[in-house]
């Protein structure tokens, strides 16, 4: 049995199918972890959702920011972005089945045997693995509860941009969600920046990637994440594994075999992107 972590698919169904052929994925034997953002920007987010859902216990995904925006649109508290190309999901006959499944996905996956953790954007500085699990579960409880639409209504916004244990209510949930699904840069005092999306060469003075911030509380061997395509799949640090290689932007889709760290790439990129 092998466990593979796969980067942001973003609706690139053909590239995903090709990558599964490359790794010779067998759902009776292997497991897949997806880094979130199954949907948006690519040509067939509907087919991606249907495929990953159909794999049952052989596949799991964390939620990414694009997944959450789709769910907010599903609940009527956000407008689907035309460039996300997710309207076919909202028009599909199996819309409610698919999006109820998506809404019940976690924000964090961990494997203690393999000593690794996966979230869409990473683990914020100062958070231990236990902290991260508990805080992710707070958001998951809100997402899966009867008042999920209230969570989505208050989900948007960049403030507060710094974690505090004193945060409460929807503000606390917003900071947890932003940290696990939108984080890229950080200031020395722990303030997060959610606007920068480019590569490391252009980082503004005073900021650095979240994974370069010291975090002695995070006692886990490897942190896997997606979200930051401009990294090109490399952090320069073996402990931090960047999975998003920009398939939807002309790159290829990546799989990382967790037991030995071997990398695989789809032979084709994303068509019609």
Sine and cosine of phi, psi and omega as CSV:
sin_phi,cos_phi,sin_psi,cos_psi,sin_omega,cos_omega
0.00,0.00,0.66,-0.75,0.07,-1.00
-0.82,-0.57,0.54,-0.84,0.10,-0.99
-0.92,-0.38,0.85,-0.53,-0.01,-1.00
-0.91,-0.41,0.68,-0.73,0.15,-0.99
-0.97,-0.23,0.76,-0.65,-0.10,-1.00
-0.88,-0.48,0.68,-0.73,-0.02,-1.00
-0.95,0.31,-0.07,-1.00,-0.10,-1.00
-0.86,0.52,0.89,-0.46,-0.02,-1.00
-0.99,0.15,-0.66,0.75,0.05,-1.00
0.75,0.66,0.74,0.68,0.12,-0.99
0.98,0.20,0.13,0.99,-0.02,-1.00
-1.00,0.05,0.97,0.25,-0.13,-0.99
-0.90,0.43,-0.71,0.70,-0.04,-1.00
-0.90,0.43,-0.63,0.78,0.04,-1.00
-0.91,0.42,-0.61,0.79,0.04,-1.00
-0.91,0.42,-0.71,0.70,0.04,-1.00
-0.86,0.51,-0.67,0.74,0.00,-1.00
-0.90,0.43,-0.67,0.74,0.01,-1.00
-0.89,0.45,-0.64,0.77,0.04,-1.00
-0.89,0.45,-0.54,0.84,0.10,-1.00
-0.94,0.35,-0.63,0.78,-0.01,-1.00
-0.88,0.48,-0.69,0.73,-0.04,-1.00
-1.00,0.05,-0.01,1.00,-0.01,-1.00
0.82,0.57,0.75,0.67,-0.04,-1.00
-0.88,0.48,0.76,-0.65,0.05,-1.00
-0.82,-0.57,0.95,-0.32,-0.07,-1.00
-0.90,0.44,-0.29,0.96,0.06,-1.00
-0.99,0.17,-0.23,0.97,-0.11,-0.99
-0.81,-0.58,-0.61,0.79,-0.14,-0.99
-0.96,-0.26,0.24,-0.97,0.09,-1.00
-0.76,-0.64,0.47,-0.88,0.02,-1.00
-0.85,-0.53,0.69,-0.72,0.23,-0.97
-0.92,-0.39,0.79,-0.62,0.08,-1.00
-0.97,-0.24,0.62,-0.78,-0.10,-1.00
-0.99,0.12,0.19,0.98,0.00,-1.00
1.00,-0.05,0.10,-1.00,-0.14,-0.99
0.82,0.58,0.81,0.58,0.16,-0.99
-0.89,0.46,-0.48,0.88,-0.15,-0.99
-0.91,-0.42,0.24,-0.97,0.17,-0.98
0.99,-0.14,0.63,-0.78,0.11,-0.99
0.96,0.28,-0.63,0.78,0.00,-1.00
-0.98,0.19,0.09,-1.00,-0.17,-0.99
-0.98,0.18,-0.29,0.96,-0.12,-0.99
-0.52,-0.86,0.92,0.40,0.04,-1.00
-0.90,0.44,-0.53,0.85,0.00,-1.00
-0.88,0.48,-0.72,0.69,0.00,-1.00
-0.91,0.42,-0.59,0.81,0.03,-1.00
-0.89,0.45,-0.74,0.67,0.02,-1.00
-0.85,0.52,-0.72,0.69,-0.02,-1.00
-0.88,0.47,-0.65,0.76,-0.01,-1.00
-0.91,0.42,-0.78,0.62,-0.08,-1.00
-0.90,0.44,-0.66,0.75,0.04,-1.00
-0.88,0.47,-0.63,0.77,-0.05,-1.00
-0.91,0.40,-0.31,0.95,-0.03,-1.00
-0.98,0.21,-0.16,0.99,0.07,-1.00
0.85,0.53,-0.74,-0.67,-0.08,-1.00
-0.96,0.29,-0.11,0.99,0.05,-1.00
-0.98,0.22,-0.21,0.98,-0.04,-1.00
-0.65,-0.76,0.60,-0.80,0.11,-0.99
-0.62,-0.79,0.49,-0.87,0.03,-1.00
-0.72,-0.70,0.58,-0.81,0.23,-0.97
-1.00,0.08,0.29,-0.96,0.03,-1.00
-1.00,0.06,0.68,-0.73,0.12,-0.99
-0.95,-0.32,0.10,-1.00,-0.04,-1.00
-0.89,0.45,-0.58,0.81,0.03,-1.00
-0.94,0.33,-0.58,0.81,0.08,-1.00
-0.88,0.47,-0.69,0.72,-0.02,-1.00
-0.92,0.40,-0.60,0.80,0.03,-1.00
-0.92,0.40,-0.64,0.77,0.07,-1.00
-0.87,0.49,-0.68,0.73,0.01,-1.00
-0.91,0.41,-0.60,0.80,0.06,-1.00
-0.89,0.45,-0.64,0.77,0.06,-1.00
-0.91,0.42,-0.64,0.77,0.05,-1.00
-0.85,0.52,-0.59,0.81,0.00,-1.00
-1.00,0.05,0.03,1.00,0.09,-1.00
0.98,0.18,0.28,0.96,-0.01,-1.00
-0.94,-0.35,0.12,0.99,0.07,-1.00
-0.52,-0.85,0.35,-0.94,0.02,-1.00
-0.98,-0.20,0.79,-0.62,0.05,-1.00
-0.86,0.51,0.69,-0.72,0.04,-1.00
-0.99,0.12,0.76,-0.65,-0.03,-1.00
-0.84,0.54,-0.63,0.77,-0.04,-1.00
-0.93,0.36,-0.30,0.95,0.04,-1.00
-0.98,0.22,-0.35,0.94,0.09,-1.00
0.84,0.54,0.62,0.79,-0.02,-1.00
-0.98,-0.22,0.03,1.00,-0.01,-1.00
-0.84,0.54,-0.60,0.80,0.05,-1.00
-0.83,0.56,-0.51,0.86,0.06,-1.00
-0.92,0.38,-0.69,0.72,-0.04,-1.00
-0.94,0.34,-0.33,0.94,0.03,-1.00
-1.00,-0.10,-0.13,0.99,-0.14,-0.99
-0.96,0.28,0.52,-0.86,0.03,-1.00
-0.90,0.44,-0.50,0.87,0.00,-1.00
-0.99,-0.16,0.38,0.92,-0.02,-1.00
-0.78,0.62,-0.79,0.62,-0.11,-0.99
-0.92,0.39,-0.62,0.79,0.04,-1.00
-0.90,0.43,-0.71,0.70,-0.02,-1.00
-0.91,0.41,-0.71,0.70,-0.10,-0.99
-0.98,0.19,-0.43,0.90,0.16,-0.99
-0.92,0.40,-0.65,0.76,0.08,-1.00
-0.87,0.49,-0.73,0.68,-0.04,-1.00
-0.89,0.46,-0.65,0.76,-0.05,-1.00
-0.91,0.42,-0.36,0.93,0.01,-1.00
-0.99,-0.11,0.24,0.97,0.09,-1.00
-0.99,0.13,0.43,-0.90,-0.01,-1.00
-0.99,0.15,0.16,-0.99,0.16,-0.99
-0.99,-0.15,-0.18,0.98,-0.07,-1.00
-0.53,-0.85,0.66,-0.75,0.14,-0.99
-0.81,-0.58,0.66,-0.75,0.03,-1.00
-0.66,-0.75,0.55,-0.83,0.08,-1.00
-0.79,-0.62,0.97,-0.25,-0.06,-1.00
-0.91,0.41,-0.54,0.84,0.01,-1.00
-0.90,0.43,-0.67,0.75,0.00,-1.00
-1.00,0.02,-0.07,1.00,0.06,-1.00
0.84,0.54,0.79,0.62,-0.02,-1.00
-0.57,-0.82,0.37,-0.93,0.02,-1.00
-0.66,-0.75,0.55,-0.84,0.01,-1.00
-0.78,-0.63,0.77,-0.63,0.27,-0.96
-0.71,-0.71,0.16,-0.99,-0.04,-1.00
-0.92,0.40,-0.73,0.68,-0.11,-0.99
-0.95,-0.30,-0.37,0.93,-0.02,-1.00
0.69,-0.72,-0.23,-0.97,0.04,-1.00
-0.88,-0.47,0.84,-0.55,-0.05,-1.00
-0.90,0.43,0.48,-0.88,0.05,-1.00
-0.84,0.55,0.64,-0.77,0.03,-1.00
1.00,0.06,-0.17,0.98,0.02,-1.00
-1.00,-0.03,0.79,-0.61,0.17,-0.99
-0.98,0.20,0.12,-0.99,0.06,-1.00
-0.90,0.43,-0.64,0.77,0.03,-1.00
-0.91,0.42,-0.66,0.75,0.09,-1.00
-0.84,0.54,-0.73,0.68,-0.07,-1.00
-0.89,0.45,-0.67,0.74,0.03,-1.00
-0.88,0.48,-0.73,0.68,-0.04,-1.00
-0.89,0.45,-0.68,0.73,-0.06,-1.00
-0.95,0.31,-0.61,0.79,0.11,-0.99
-0.87,0.50,-0.65,0.76,-0.02,-1.00
-0.91,0.41,-0.51,0.86,0.08,-1.00
-0.86,0.51,-0.71,0.70,0.01,-1.00
-0.93,0.37,-0.68,0.74,0.00,-1.00
-0.87,0.50,-0.62,0.79,0.03,-1.00
-0.90,0.44,-0.66,0.75,0.05,-1.00
-0.91,0.41,-0.67,0.75,0.00,-1.00
-0.89,0.46,-0.59,0.81,-0.13,-0.99
-0.99,-0.12,0.05,1.00,-0.02,-1.00
-1.00,-0.03,0.04,-1.00,-0.07,-1.00
-0.94,0.33,-0.29,0.96,-0.04,-1.00
-0.94,-0.35,0.56,0.83,-0.04,-1.00
-0.85,0.53,-0.56,0.83,-0.02,-1.00
-0.88,0.48,-0.49,0.87,0.04,-1.00
-0.95,0.32,-0.59,0.80,0.09,-1.00
-0.87,0.50,-0.74,0.68,-0.04,-1.00
-0.90,0.43,-0.58,0.81,0.00,-1.00
-0.90,0.44,-0.49,0.87,-0.02,-1.00
-0.96,-0.27,0.14,0.99,-0.10,-0.99
-0.96,0.30,-0.53,0.85,-0.19,-0.98
-0.99,0.15,0.54,-0.84,0.04,-1.00
0.79,-0.61,0.46,-0.89,-0.04,-1.00
-0.99,-0.13,-0.08,1.00,-0.07,-1.00
-0.90,-0.43,0.55,-0.84,-0.15,0.99
-0.91,0.41,0.49,-0.87,-0.04,-1.00
-0.98,-0.20,0.18,0.98,-0.04,-1.00
-0.63,-0.78,0.69,-0.72,-0.02,-1.00
-0.95,0.32,0.61,-0.80,0.16,-0.99
-0.60,-0.80,0.66,-0.75,0.05,-1.00
-0.90,0.43,-0.28,0.96,-0.03,-1.00
-0.99,0.13,-0.15,0.99,-0.01,-1.00
-0.88,0.47,0.58,-0.82,-0.03,-1.00
-0.67,-0.74,0.31,-0.95,0.16,-0.99
0.89,0.46,-0.55,-0.84,-0.08,-1.00
-0.93,0.36,-0.45,0.89,0.07,-1.00
-0.89,0.45,-0.68,0.73,0.04,-1.00
-0.89,0.46,-0.70,0.72,0.01,-1.00
-0.90,0.44,-0.59,0.81,0.01,-1.00
-0.90,0.43,-0.68,0.73,-0.02,-1.00
-0.92,0.40,-0.65,0.76,0.05,-1.00
-0.88,0.48,-0.74,0.68,-0.02,-1.00
-0.87,0.49,-0.73,0.68,0.01,-1.00
-0.88,0.47,-0.64,0.77,-0.04,-1.00
-0.91,0.41,-0.65,0.76,-0.08,-1.00
-1.00,0.06,-0.29,0.96,-0.09,-1.00
-0.83,-0.55,-0.18,0.98,-0.09,-1.00
-0.76,-0.65,-0.13,0.99,-0.13,-0.99
-0.91,0.41,0.66,-0.75,0.19,-0.98
-0.66,-0.75,-0.88,0.48,-0.07,-1.00
-0.97,-0.25,0.36,-0.93,-0.03,-1.00
-0.55,-0.84,0.55,-0.84,0.14,-0.99
-1.00,-0.02,0.29,-0.96,-0.03,-1.00
-0.84,0.55,-0.47,0.88,-0.01,-1.00
-1.00,0.08,0.08,1.00,0.04,-1.00
1.00,-0.09,0.03,1.00,0.02,-1.00
-0.96,0.28,0.76,-0.65,-0.04,-1.00
-1.00,-0.05,0.53,-0.85,0.11,-0.99
-0.92,-0.40,0.77,-0.64,-0.06,-1.00
-0.94,-0.34,0.12,0.99,-0.10,-1.00
-0.99,-0.17,-0.56,0.83,-0.09,-1.00
-0.96,0.28,0.74,-0.67,-0.04,-1.00
-0.77,-0.64,0.03,1.00,-0.16,-0.99
-1.00,0.01,-0.24,-0.97,-0.07,-1.00
-0.99,0.11,-0.01,-1.00,-0.11,-0.99
-0.93,0.36,-0.40,0.91,-0.08,-1.00
-0.91,0.41,-0.47,0.88,-0.10,-1.00
-0.97,-0.24,0.27,0.96,-0.05,-1.00
-0.89,0.46,0.75,-0.66,-0.01,-1.00
-0.89,0.45,0.49,-0.87,0.03,-1.00
-0.84,0.55,0.64,-0.77,0.03,-1.00
1.00,-0.06,-0.20,0.98,0.02,-1.00
-0.93,-0.37,0.36,-0.93,0.16,-0.99
-0.44,-0.90,0.26,-0.96,0.00,-1.00
-0.86,0.51,0.57,-0.82,-0.04,-1.00
-0.83,0.56,-0.54,0.84,-0.10,-1.00
-0.97,0.22,-0.15,0.99,0.07,-1.00
-1.00,-0.01,-0.13,0.99,0.02,-1.00
-0.97,0.23,0.77,-0.64,0.00,-1.00
-0.85,0.52,0.70,-0.71,0.00,-1.00
-0.57,-0.82,0.97,0.24,-0.02,-1.00
-0.91,0.42,-0.27,0.96,0.01,-1.00
-0.96,0.29,-0.39,0.92,-0.09,-1.00
-1.00,0.02,1.00,0.02,-0.06,-1.00
-1.00,-0.10,0.97,0.25,0.04,-1.00
-0.61,-0.79,0.60,-0.80,-0.13,-0.99
-0.91,0.41,-0.68,0.73,-0.04,-1.00
-0.67,-0.74,0.66,-0.75,0.09,-1.00
-0.91,-0.42,0.88,-0.47,-0.01,-1.00
-0.97,-0.24,0.64,-0.77,-0.02,-1.00
-0.41,-0.91,0.32,-0.95,0.08,-1.00
-0.91,-0.42,-0.69,-0.73,0.24,-0.97
0.97,0.25,-0.56,0.83,-0.16,-0.99
-0.92,-0.39,0.99,0.17,-0.08,-1.00
-0.89,0.45,-0.52,0.86,-0.07,-1.00
-0.92,0.39,-0.22,0.98,0.10,-1.00
-0.94,0.34,-0.30,0.95,-0.01,-1.00
0.93,0.38,0.37,0.93,0.03,-1.00
0.99,0.13,0.29,0.96,-0.04,-1.00
-0.64,-0.77,0.75,-0.66,0.12,-0.99
-0.96,-0.29,-0.21,0.98,-0.09,-1.00
0.98,0.19,0.07,1.00,-0.01,-1.00
-0.74,-0.67,0.90,-0.44,-0.07,-1.00
-0.84,0.54,-0.46,0.89,-0.04,-1.00
-0.94,0.33,-0.43,0.90,-0.06,-1.00
-0.92,-0.39,0.91,-0.42,-0.16,-0.99
-0.95,-0.32,0.93,-0.37,0.02,-1.00
-1.00,0.05,0.86,-0.51,-0.11,-0.99
-0.99,-0.15,-0.37,0.93,-0.08,-1.00
-0.99,0.11,0.94,-0.35,0.02,-1.00
-0.94,-0.35,0.41,0.91,0.18,-0.98
0.92,0.38,0.66,0.75,0.02,-1.00
-0.81,0.58,-0.70,0.72,-0.06,-1.00
-0.94,0.34,-0.25,0.97,0.01,-1.00
-0.97,-0.25,0.31,0.95,0.04,-1.00
0.96,-0.26,0.01,1.00,0.05,-1.00
-1.00,0.01,-0.43,-0.90,0.02,-1.00
-0.83,-0.56,0.34,-0.94,0.00,-1.00
-1.00,0.08,0.68,-0.73,-0.10,-0.99
-0.93,-0.37,0.60,-0.80,0.20,-0.98
-0.83,-0.56,0.65,-0.76,-0.01,-1.00
-0.87,-0.49,0.90,-0.44,0.01,-1.00
-0.99,0.16,0.89,-0.46,-0.23,-0.97
-0.94,0.34,-0.57,0.82,-0.09,-1.00
-0.93,0.38,-0.48,0.88,-0.03,-1.00
-0.76,-0.65,0.03,1.00,0.05,-1.00
0.97,0.26,0.18,0.98,0.00,-1.00
-0.96,0.30,0.64,-0.77,-0.02,-1.00
-0.97,-0.24,0.58,-0.81,0.05,-1.00
-0.72,-0.69,0.51,-0.86,0.02,-1.00
-0.73,-0.68,0.55,-0.84,0.12,-0.99
-0.90,0.44,0.49,-0.87,0.00,-1.00
-0.99,0.12,-0.21,0.98,0.02,-1.00
-0.76,-0.65,0.46,-0.89,0.07,-1.00
-1.00,0.01,-0.47,-0.88,-0.07,-1.00
-0.99,-0.17,0.88,-0.47,0.02,-1.00
-0.98,0.19,0.49,-0.87,0.07,-1.00
0.88,0.48,0.53,0.85,0.06,-1.00
-0.97,-0.24,0.00,0.00,0.00,0.00
